[in-house]
Amino acid sequence: MDTHPDDDALSEVVGFLLLLAVLVIAISMYQVYSVPAEGRENEIQHMNLVKDHFTDYKITLDSLWINDQAGTTVSTSFDLGSEGSYTKGGGFTMPVLRPVGSSGSISTVGRRETFTISSSSPSSTESLNYTMGAVEFRSGNNYWIDQTYYYQMGGVFLAQEGGSTVRVSPPLSLSYDGNGVVSVDLTLITLSGYQEISGTGPVRIDTYYLEAVPKKSHDLQFLTLSVDAKDEQAAEMWARVFKNAAERGGLPEGRYNISHTENSASIEVNDNGNGNGNGGLRFTLTRAEYDLSIQNVATGMV
């Protein structure tokens, strides 16, 4: 019996199966290595854009209180997911060969952390508590580490696995004139109006600058600035904020003390034992209050 025709048919089937196996292996390798790499790149790019948006947001809000523009509303847009942060290629693309887009959530005044100013002078002792509020973005990344950026007290901060750090410092200035006088200048920025939106698309934050509170200066004996933080990482970060401000201003040792516990951080500044508040410690306070609202931004083709 002649078996050659059967052998030829068998070889064609085996060859087809081998080609199919090679194709499946190639697609699997692409999914395992290339898709996650592309997804990480997209999410890193998106988080960098979020950081830039927060920096621009801080500059915009600063310009309102610096130029005394009470009653002004500004709008800022954020993309919650990575799908909106990069340009997709045209043509046909199989869904399994593309990374899954990330998501995110943005909230206003969700951290509920407080800032306390305690002061004493020959005539009075005072302690004031303020809920700082925050504009906070929390990522829902699929390939990159999750990060939380937030604007609070005029600064931009980043929280992620391993700790919290300052991206842009809040408006706190300490200085020493070399003749025994320490000056503390603080702009206290508070935010109100709680909302939260989660998803993948763009959102808009409308920020309304309320009536400005006049700047006030005081000669004090002692001044304590403290933050009741959300967690230990945030407390340690605020302790670094206070320490960096004191070191930049050249304050002598003994004129200030910084401490922090599990959920709080503080700096205490004194008038060097003058005891009469005659100018050894000068505190200037500026207040800026904002009201916030957020909403989805519908997009599409007209």
Helices and strands as residue ranges (DSSP letters): H 4-29, I 30-34, H 35-66, E 73-79, G 82-84, G 95-97, E 103-108, E 114-120, E 125-131, E 135-140, E 147-152, E 155-160, E 163-168, E 172-176, E 182-192, E 195-199, E 202-209, E 213-219, E 222-228, H 232-248, E 256-260, E 264-270, E 281-296
